[in-house]
């Protein structure tokens, strides 16, 4: 063999081995999380086009998505038929909200391999982001190709839950749970589906299953609280509302409802406490809330405080006839003078002659006048 040729072969072999060594070192750096160093090593290779996709993945790992997109493009220019690179590129386009470009790539992938369910699902996500009504067709195609595709099933089931198409929603939810019984997304949909049709007993079972699986959110605890209240389980309703307050401590409506639940339990002290907290937070007309507080004071025989609450309710809404009559009743209990009590009801009749409460006022007036007559005797 020619000596020069032998030297050339040796040099080529050494260079190839060196390049292989660099590639192995770069791969090792990548696998160990040293992504920037891995990128440096990949870029020293003579045939960089063979590792463009690896450089792109390393850039994704350090959060440089623009550079990653650039190298995926370079990789596809070098290897236009590489479906895996095209798929990763399309997903990154979607992640960076370049939905039109992503749609183009996913459509090409669907054309390349129509039977790949995930291509349909990912295309559905992109179309959904573009407010394209055909997105659901892609989710259905993904499901038809793989009836255990949890993410596609969730999208389909959720659309039926939103439409309140209870039976269709139940069908797809159950199909998903057959292959993954602890899918919290589907369990949540099942709970909501029962809730929407006022089936509170079954809804409670599924919301409680979410809690058992470690899920906790304002949404879950608010729904459970409402369900317990609908089932007259007020202690549990209070507990769940308090857990919801951990996520939103300034929810005045939640505080008010806790107060009303305590009232149902005849725990007027706590009812007063929570409704007062509610009132401190609200900056809208509060006649109903002050009226409720007044009735709670009455139940505790705190008539002076009740009168003040009803007066405040009337300041908030002068047309609130309920508060006006409740205040008269509170003053009736608070005042000792019978003539003063009679005047209260007479004045109420004059001010609200068409009110339903006039009948009750007349009944009480008759009692007071008889009482006055008996005392005079």
C-alpha positions in Angstrom: 0.0 0.0 0.0 1.2 3.5 -0.9 2.7 5.1 2.2 0.9 8.4 1.6 -2.5 6.6 1.3 -1.8 4.8 4.5 -1.1 8.0 6.3 -4.3 9.5 4.9 -6.4 6.5 6.1 -4.8 6.8 9.6 -5.6 10.6 9.7 -9.2 10.0 8.6 -9.6 7.3 11.2 -8.1 9.5 14.0 -10.4 12.4 13.0 -13.4 10.2 12.9 -12.5 8.8 16.3 -12.0 12.3 17.6 -15.4 13.4 16.3 -17.0 10.4 17.8 -15.3 11.2 21.1 -16.6 14.8 21.0 -20.1 13.6 20.2 -20.0 11.1 23.1 -18.7 13.8 25.4 -21.4 16.3 24.3 -24.1 13.6 24.8 -22.8 12.9 28.2 -22.9 16.6 29.1 -26.5 16.8 27.9 -27.6 13.7 29.8 -26.1 15.1 33.0 -27.9 18.5 32.6 -24.8 20.5 31.5 -26.7 21.9 28.5 -24.7 25.0 27.6 -21.4 23.0 27.6 -23.1 20.3 25.5 -24.1 23.0 23.0 -20.5 24.2 22.8 -19.3 20.7 22.1 -22.0 19.9 19.5 -21.0 23.0 17.6 -17.4 21.9 17.3 -18.4 18.9 15.2 -17.6 19.0 11.5 -21.0 17.7 10.5 -23.1 19.9 12.7 -26.2 19.3 10.7 -26.3 15.8 12.2 -26.8 17.2 15.7 -29.0 20.3 14.9 -31.9 18.6 16.7 -29.7 17.8 19.8 -28.6 21.5 19.9 -32.3 22.5 19.7 -33.2 20.2 22.6 -30.4 21.6 24.7 -31.6 25.1 24.0 -35.1 24.1 25.1 -33.6 22.7 28.3 -32.1 26.1 29.2 -35.2 28.0 28.1 -33.8 29.7 24.9 -36.8 28.9 22.6 -35.8 31.2 19.8 -32.5 29.5 19.4 -34.2 26.1 19.6 -36.6 27.0 16.9 -33.7 28.2 14.7 -31.9 24.8 15.1 -35.0 22.8 14.5 -35.5 24.7 11.2 -31.9 24.0 10.3 -32.4 20.3 11.1 -35.5 20.1 8.9 -33.7 21.8 6.1 -31.0 19.2 6.3 -33.5 16.3 6.9 -36.9 17.4 5.6 -38.4 13.9 6.0 -37.6 13.5 9.7 -41.0 13.3 11.3 -39.7 13.2 14.8 -37.9 16.5 14.4 -40.9 18.0 12.7 -43.1 16.9 15.6 -40.8 18.4 18.2 -40.6 21.6 16.1 -44.4 21.8 15.8 -44.8 21.3 19.6 -42.3 24.1 20.3 -44.1 26.4 17.8 -47.3 25.8 19.7 -45.7 26.3 23.1 -44.3 29.7 21.9 -47.8 30.6 20.6 -46.8 30.5 17.0 -50.1 28.7 16.3 -50.4 29.3 12.5 -46.9 27.9 11.9 -47.6 25.0 14.3 -50.8 24.3 12.4 -48.9 24.0 9.2 -46.4 21.6 10.7 -49.0 19.4 12.4 -51.2 19.2 9.2 -48.1 18.0 7.4 -47.5 15.4 10.1 -51.2 14.2 9.9 -50.7 13.8 6.1 -47.5 11.8 6.7 -49.1 9.5 9.3 -52.8 9.9 9.6 -53.1 7.0 12.0 -50.9 8.7 14.7 -53.5 9.9 17.3 -51.2 12.3 19.0 -50.7 14.3 15.7 -54.5 14.8 15.6 -54.6 15.8 19.3 -51.8 18.3 19.1 -53.3 19.8 15.9 -56.6 20.0 17.8 -54.9 22.0 20.6 -53.5 24.5 18.0 -56.8 24.9 16.2 -58.5 25.4 19.6 -56.0 28.2 20.3 -56.9 29.7 16.9 -60.6 29.5 17.8 -61.1 27.2 14.8 -64.3 25.2 15.2 -62.8 22.1 13.6 -60.6 21.5 16.6 -63.1 19.1 18.1 -62.9 17.0 14.9 -59.2 16.5 15.6 -59.9 15.4 19.2 -62.5 13.0 18.0 -60.0 11.6 15.4 -57.5 11.1 18.2 -60.1 9.3 20.2 -61.2 7.1 17.3 -57.6 6.1 16.7 -56.9 5.5 20.4 -59.9 5.1 22.7 -57.6 5.3 25.8 -56.2 8.7 24.8 -56.9 10.5 28.1 -56.2 14.0 26.9 -58.5 13.7 23.9 -61.2 12.2 26.0 -61.0 15.1 28.4 -61.4 17.6 25.6 -64.5 15.8 24.2 -66.1 15.2 27.6 -65.5 18.8 28.7 -67.2 20.2 25.6 -70.3 18.1 26.4 -70.2 19.2 30.1 -70.2 22.8 28.9 -73.2 22.1 26.6 -74.9 20.3 29.5 -75.3 17.3 27.3 -75.2 15.0 30.4 -75.5 11.6 28.8 -72.8 12.2 26.2 -70.5 13.7 28.8 -71.0 10.7 31.1 -70.3 8.3 28.3 -66.9 9.8 27.5 -65.9 10.4 31.1 -66.6 6.7 31.9 -64.6 5.6 28.8 -61.6 7.5 30.1 -62.0 6.3 33.7 -62.1 2.7 32.4 -58.4 2.9 31.5 -57.3 5.4 34.1 -59.6 5.5 37.2 -57.7 8.2 39.0 -57.6 10.8 36.3 -58.4 13.8 38.4 -59.4 15.9 35.3 -62.1 13.4 34.3 -63.2 12.9 37.9 -63.6 16.7 38.2 -65.8 16.7 35.0 -67.9 13.8 36.4 -68.5 15.8 39.6 -69.4 18.9 37.6 -71.7 16.9 35.3 -73.7 15.7 38.3 -73.7 19.1 39.9 -75.0 20.8 36.7 -78.1 18.5 36.8 -78.6 19.1 40.5 -77.7 15.5 41.5 -75.9 16.7 44.6 -75.5 13.3 46.3 -73.5 11.8 43.3 -71.7 15.1 42.8 -70.6 15.0 46.4 -69.1 11.5 46.0 -66.9 12.6 43.1 -65.8 15.9 44.5 -64.9 14.1 47.7 -62.9 11.6 45.6 -60.8 14.6 44.3 -60.0 15.6 47.8 -59.1 12.0 48.7 -56.7 12.0 45.8 -54.9 15.1 47.2 -56.7 17.8 45.1 -57.5 21.0 46.8 -58.7 24.3 45.2 -61.1 27.1 45.9 -63.4 25.7 43.1 -63.5 22.2 44.7 -64.2 23.4 48.2 -66.8 26.0 47.1 -68.7 23.4 45.2 -68.6 20.9 48.1 -69.8 23.7 50.4 -72.8 24.4 48.2 -73.6 20.7 47.9 -73.5 20.2 51.7 -75.7 23.2 52.1 -78.2 21.9 49.5 -78.2 18.6 51.5 -78.7 20.5 54.8 -75.3 19.4 56.0 -74.4 22.8 57.4 -71.4 21.8 59.5 -69.7 20.3 56.5 -70.8 23.3 54.4 -69.0 25.6 56.9 -65.9 23.4 56.9 -65.6 23.5 53.1 -66.3 27.2 52.8 -63.5 27.8 55.4 -61.2 25.7 53.3 -62.1 27.8 50.3 -61.3 30.9 52.2 -57.7 29.7 52.5 -57.4 30.4 48.7 -59.4 33.7 48.8 -59.5 35.2 52.3 -61.3 38.3 51.1 -64.3 36.5 49.6 -67.1 38.5 51.3 -69.8 36.3 49.8 -68.1 33.2 51.3 -68.0 34.9 54.7 -71.7 35.8 54.4 -72.7 32.2 53.5 -70.7 30.8 56.5 -72.7 33.2 58.6 -76.0 32.0 57.2 -75.0 28.4 57.7 -74.2 29.1 61.4 -77.6 30.7 61.6 -79.2 27.5 60.4 -77.3 25.7 63.2 -78.7 28.3 65.7 -75.1 29.3 66.4 -75.9 33.0 66.4 -72.7 34.2 67.9 -70.6 32.8 65.0 -73.3 33.9 62.5 -72.9 37.4 63.8 -69.1 37.1 63.6 -68.9 36.1 60.0 -71.6 38.4 58.7 -69.8 41.3 60.4 -66.6 40.3 58.7 -68.5 40.2 55.4 -69.9 43.7 55.9 -66.4 45.1 56.6 -65.2 43.9 53.2 -68.1 44.9 51.0 -68.4 48.3 49.3 -71.8 47.8 47.5 -75.4 48.2 48.8 -75.6 46.0 51.8 -79.2 46.2 52.8 -79.8 42.4 52.7 -76.6 41.7 54.6 -77.5 44.2 57.3 -81.0 42.9 57.4 -79.7 39.4 58.0 -77.4 40.6 60.7 -80.4 42.3 62.3 -82.4 39.1 62.4 -79.5 37.3 64.0 -79.3 40.0 66.7 -83.0 39.5 67.3 -82.6 35.8 67.8 -80.0 36.6 70.5 -82.4 39.2 72.0 -79.9 42.0 71.2 -82.7 44.3 70.2 -80.7 47.5 70.3 -78.1 46.1 67.9 -80.8 44.7 65.7 -82.5 48.1 65.4 -79.2 49.7 64.4 -78.7 47.0 61.8 -82.1 47.5 60.3 -81.6 51.3 60.3 -78.4 50.8 58.4 -80.1 48.5 55.9 -82.7 51.2 55.3 -80.0 53.7 54.7 -78.5 51.3 52.1 -81.9 50.8 50.5 -84.8 53.0 51.6 -87.2 50.9 49.6 -86.5 47.7 51.6 -89.9 47.2 53.2 -88.7 44.0 54.9 -86.1 45.9 56.9 -88.6 48.6 57.8 -91.0 46.1 59.3 -88.3 44.0 61.0 -87.1 47.3 62.6 -90.6 48.0 63.9 -90.8 44.4 65.4 -87.4 44.9 67.0 -88.5 48.2 68.6 -91.7 46.6 69.7 -89.6 44.1 71.7 -87.1 46.7 72.9 -89.6 49.5 74.0 -91.5 49.1 77.2 -94.2 51.8 76.5 -97.3 50.4 74.9 -98.3 53.7 73.3 -94.9 54.0 71.7 -95.3 50.5 70.3 -98.8 51.3 68.9 -97.4 54.4 67.2 -94.7 52.3 65.5 -97.2 50.1 63.8 -99.6 53.0 63.0 -96.7 54.9 61.3 -95.7 51.8 59.4 -99.2 51.4 58.0 -99.2 55.0 57.0 -95.9 54.8 55.2 -96.5 51.4 53.6 -100.3 51.0 53.1 -100.0 48.4 50.3 -97.5 46.2 52.1 -98.1 42.6 52.9 -96.9 43.4 56.4 -100.0 45.7 57.0 -102.0 42.6 57.9 -99.4 41.5 60.5 -99.3 45.1 61.8 -103.0 45.1 62.3 -102.9 41.8 64.2 -100.2 43.2 66.5 -102.0 46.5 66.9 -105.1 44.6 68.1 -103.0 42.7 70.7 -101.4 45.9 71.9 -104.7 47.8 72.2 -106.2 44.9 74.1 -103.1 44.9 76.3 -103.4 48.6 77.0 -107.1 48.3 77.8 -106.5 45.5 80.3 -103.7 47.5 82.0 -106.0 50.5 82.3 -108.6 48.4 84.0 
